[in-house]
Amino acid sequence: MKLAKPFSIIAAAGIAAAAACSALAQQAAPAPAPTQGPVPVRIGFVNIERVMREALPAKRVEKGLESETQKRDQEMRALVAQMKRLQDALENSANPLPEDERRRKAKEFTDMNREFERKKEQYTEELMTRRAEAMGGVVELANRTIKQIAQQENLDAVFQEAAWSSPRIDLTDKVIKAMNAAPQPAAK
């Protein structure tokens, strides 16, 4: 029983100290600011894929890229036609070739095929690089246009990807229209 008395004095002192700390904390804590209610967030959405498909600057870039690739396409078609003629000569059973000429044409065909594959890979890489460079300017124009529209409409955020968006917040048509009206840079 003698232990109960000192324990209760220590417990009482601890409770008093905790109460004093709580009172001090309440005095030191600033009063909470009055709430004004939730601030509405204004957002927009732009289907950037549609912009890059339908805006005139993007169409001009695609048309320019298409005309650049026509010459290469013709060159590749000529190489394919030449390979086809060589393959037909090798496979023509009506007029079999002497063995040495057959080996020579087979090697020529293999070399042409290798050259075709090399050129095809090179052209594909160059086209992808050229497209990225050319479309980079269109993407920059689209982003500037989106930012202008967002500022004009006092939007807090504009998203370019969404699983779903309401037509009410869709800015895609406005962006396309603004890009189509933008002055075009001088031809390089």
Protein Blocks (a to p, Z undefined) as FASTA:
>chain_A
ZZmmmmmmmmmmmmmmmmmmmmmmmmmpccddddebjaddddddddfklmmmmpmklmmm
mmmmmmmmmmmmmmmmmmmmmmmmmmmmmmmmklccdfklmmmmmmmmmmmmmmmmmmmm
mmmmmmmmmmmmmmmmmmmmmmmmmmmmmmmnopabdcfbdfbdcfklmcklmmmmmmmm
pccdddZZ
